[in-house]
């Protein structure tokens, strides 16, 4: 018997499409913070209503039946329209609400994003925040993420990319370290303990006054840290010289806790210029929650340069 439309809930269809996109019931359960058995029962109930099987039960991986594939392809545009209609209707009330999912890289999140979130939260108390701090580059569409900040790297296709700032790298070390390892020229770096957080063996330096005055220095890999926060902490503890972004080390530079070496030169990794970008999915309608947060971050992060 065919399914009655009023007996099928939108939530069932949403779970079905999420299972197809994520590839497993367990992934959907984790994303929605419910049990995998609950997801399985939802799909089974939907199949009972529809009168046909959606997934092959004999395979290890989640695989749609032919009927299931046709059904999912047919309902997705309609479900997307319903979800967008709900967002538009809520936005018409001029109240920023719902849940905003955002992702930021470690280090940058703690230093630049989290300190300003209280200001944003105070303006929009009805908005819930899901904050994902992850070194992995998440897929904004697949992982249902509304907005992201990325530092360096290639932007995912199909996204709106708003440049915020350019990362200025600073060659730094503590005064105590420099007593044991004085740095007078670039050649000294080749014999000095170096702290890395990226896999770049060549550091480049170009004079601010003369673009023809440049130096490519192959530095030793004395210590490697898995993230920029760890590299900063090791540098502050006097383990070595490091090339760190200005937004991370600006306060320590200002206080004299670390010294900016070769300050008359602009530094880079393998001549790569790193930029800070704001990204969000390129959709027909940008929800108010995403728009206001994007505008907030553009204002707050418009100038991250420390001299």
C-alpha positions in Angstrom: 0.0 0.0 0.0 1.3 3.5 -0.8 2.2 5.8 2.0 -0.1 8.6 3.1 1.7 11.9 2.9 0.4 13.0 6.3 1.9 9.9 7.9 5.5 10.7 6.8 7.2 13.3 9.0 9.8 15.7 7.7 12.2 14.6 10.4 12.1 11.1 8.9 13.0 12.4 5.5 15.7 14.6 6.9 17.3 11.6 8.7 17.0 9.5 5.5 18.9 12.1 3.5 21.5 12.6 6.3 22.1 8.9 6.3 22.7 8.9 2.5 25.0 11.9 2.8 27.1 10.7 5.8 27.2 7.1 4.7 26.1 5.4 8.0 23.4 5.4 10.6 26.1 5.8 13.3 27.4 9.0 11.7 23.8 10.5 11.7 23.3 9.4 15.3 26.6 11.0 16.4 25.7 14.2 14.5 22.3 14.4 16.1 23.3 13.1 19.5 20.8 10.1 19.5 21.3 6.4 19.4 22.1 4.5 16.1 19.2 2.1 16.9 16.9 5.1 16.9 18.0 6.0 13.4 17.6 2.5 12.3 14.1 2.3 13.7 13.2 5.6 11.9 14.4 4.3 8.6 12.5 1.0 9.1 9.4 2.9 10.0 9.7 5.0 6.8 10.2 1.9 4.7 7.0 0.4 6.2 5.1 3.6 5.3 6.5 3.7 1.8 6.0 0.0 1.0 9.5 -0.5 -0.4 13.1 -1.0 0.9 15.4 2.0 0.9 18.7 0.4 1.7 20.3 -2.9 0.8 20.5 -5.0 4.0 23.1 -7.5 2.6 26.0 -5.1 2.1 28.6 -3.9 4.7 28.3 -0.3 3.5 25.1 1.7 3.4 23.8 1.4 -0.1 20.5 2.6 -1.6 18.3 0.3 -3.5 17.2 1.4 -6.9 13.9 2.5 -5.6 15.6 4.2 -2.6 17.9 6.2 -4.9 15.0 7.4 -7.1 13.0 8.4 -4.0 15.9 10.3 -2.4 16.7 12.1 -5.6 13.1 13.1 -5.9 12.4 14.3 -2.4 15.7 16.3 -1.8 14.7 19.5 -3.7 11.3 19.6 -2.0 12.8 19.1 1.5 15.4 21.8 0.8 12.6 24.2 -0.2 10.8 23.4 3.0 13.8 24.0 5.2 14.6 27.2 3.3 11.0 28.4 3.7 11.3 27.9 7.4 14.5 29.8 7.6 13.0 32.7 5.6 9.9 32.8 7.7 12.0 32.9 10.9 14.2 35.6 9.5 11.2 37.7 8.7 10.7 38.2 12.4 14.0 40.0 12.5 15.2 37.9 15.4 18.5 36.0 15.0 17.7 32.5 16.2 18.3 28.8 15.6 21.6 27.1 15.8 24.8 28.5 14.1 27.4 25.8 13.4 30.9 27.3 12.9 34.4 25.8 12.6 37.8 27.4 13.2 41.4 26.0 13.3 43.1 25.4 16.7 45.2 28.3 17.9 43.4 30.9 15.8 40.1 30.0 17.6 41.5 30.4 21.1 43.4 33.6 20.3 41.1 35.5 18.0 37.6 34.0 17.9 36.6 32.9 21.4 37.6 36.2 23.1 35.1 38.1 20.9 32.2 35.6 21.0 30.8 37.0 24.2 30.2 40.3 22.5 28.3 38.6 19.6 26.3 36.4 22.0 25.2 39.4 24.0 23.7 40.9 20.9 21.9 37.7 19.9 21.0 35.8 23.0 18.4 33.5 21.3 21.0 32.1 18.9 22.6 28.8 19.9 26.2 28.2 18.9 27.9 24.9 17.8 31.7 25.7 17.9 33.9 23.1 16.1 37.6 23.7 16.7 39.4 21.2 14.5 42.7 21.0 12.6 40.9 18.9 10.0 39.4 20.9 7.1 35.7 20.0 7.4 33.3 20.0 4.5 30.9 22.8 5.2 28.1 21.3 3.1 28.5 17.7 4.2 28.9 18.6 7.9 26.1 21.2 7.9 28.4 24.0 8.9 27.2 27.5 8.4 30.4 29.5 8.5 34.1 28.9 8.9 37.4 30.7 9.2 40.4 29.2 7.4 44.1 30.2 7.7 46.1 29.3 4.6 45.3 26.4 2.3 43.0 26.1 -0.6 39.4 27.1 -0.3 36.8 24.4 -0.9 34.8 24.8 -4.1 31.2 26.0 -4.0 31.8 28.4 -1.1 31.7 32.1 -0.7 35.2 33.3 0.3 35.8 36.6 2.0 39.4 37.6 2.6 39.9 39.1 6.0 43.7 39.6 6.4 47.1 38.4 5.4 49.2 36.4 7.9 52.5 38.1 8.8 55.1 35.7 10.0 57.5 36.8 12.7 60.9 35.2 13.4 61.0 35.1 17.2 62.9 33.7 20.2 63.1 34.6 23.9 65.9 36.9 25.2 67.2 34.0 27.4 67.5 31.7 24.4 69.3 34.4 22.4 71.9 34.7 25.1 73.0 31.1 24.3 72.3 31.3 20.6 72.8 34.8 19.3 71.3 35.5 15.9 73.3 38.0 13.9 72.5 36.9 10.3 70.5 34.4 8.4 73.4 32.0 8.3 73.2 31.6 12.1 69.7 30.0 11.7 71.3 27.0 10.1 73.1 26.1 13.3 70.3 27.1 15.8 67.6 24.9 17.4 64.4 25.5 15.3 60.8 24.9 16.2 58.4 23.9 13.4 54.7 23.5 13.2 54.4 23.1 9.4 56.4 20.9 7.1 58.5 23.6 5.5 62.3 23.2 5.6 63.0 26.5 3.7 62.2 29.8 5.2 62.2 32.9 3.0 63.0 36.5 3.9 62.5 39.6 1.8 63.6 43.1 2.7 60.7 45.6 3.1 62.8 48.3 1.5 64.4 46.3 -1.3 62.5 43.4 -3.0 65.8 42.2 -4.5 67.3 41.7 -1.1 66.0 38.2 -0.3 67.3 35.1 1.5 66.2 31.5 1.3 67.3 29.7 4.4 67.2 25.9 4.9 66.6 25.5 8.6 67.1 22.4 10.8 64.1 20.4 12.0 65.1 20.4 15.7 61.6 20.2 17.2 58.3 19.6 15.4 55.0 20.5 17.1 51.7 19.2 15.7 50.0 22.6 16.0 50.8 26.2 16.2 49.8 26.6 19.9 52.4 24.0 20.9 55.1 25.7 18.8 54.3 29.0 20.5 54.5 27.4 24.0 57.8 25.7 23.2 59.2 29.0 21.8 58.1 30.8 25.0 59.8 28.2 27.1 63.1 28.8 25.3 63.4 25.6 23.2 64.4 27.5 20.1 63.6 30.0 17.3 60.3 29.7 15.6 58.4 31.4 12.7 55.0 32.3 14.1 52.0 34.3 12.9 51.7 37.8 14.3 48.1 37.2 15.5 49.4 34.5 17.8 52.5 36.2 19.2 51.6 39.9 19.1 51.2 40.3 22.9 54.5 38.6 23.7 56.3 40.8 21.1 54.8 43.9 22.7 55.8 42.9 26.2 59.3 41.9 25.2 58.8 38.2 26.2 60.0 37.3 22.7 62.2 39.3 20.3 61.3 39.9 16.7 64.5 38.8 14.8 65.4 40.3 11.4 62.5 42.6 11.7 63.5 44.6 8.6 62.5 41.5 6.5 59.2 40.0 5.6 59.1 36.2 6.3 57.3 33.3 4.6 57.3 29.6 4.3 58.6 28.5 0.8 57.4 31.9 -0.5 53.8 31.1 0.4 51.7 34.0 1.6 49.0 32.9 4.0 45.7 34.5 4.2 42.8 34.4 6.6 39.5 33.8 4.9 35.9 33.7 6.0 33.8 31.0 4.2 30.2 30.0 4.0 28.2 27.8 1.6 27.1 29.5 -1.7 23.3 29.1 -1.4 20.3 30.9 -3.0 19.4 32.3 0.4 21.9 33.3 3.1 20.2 32.8 6.5 20.2 35.9 8.8 22.2 34.0 11.5 25.0 33.4 9.0 24.9 36.9 7.6 25.1 38.8 10.9 27.9 36.6 12.2 29.9 37.0 8.9 29.5 40.8 9.3 30.5 40.6 12.9 33.7 38.6 12.1 34.6 40.9 9.2 34.5 43.9 11.6 36.3 42.1 14.5 39.0 40.5 12.4 39.6 43.1 9.7 43.0 44.1 11.1 45.0 41.3 12.6 48.4 42.7 11.9 50.8 43.5 14.7 53.8 45.7 14.0 
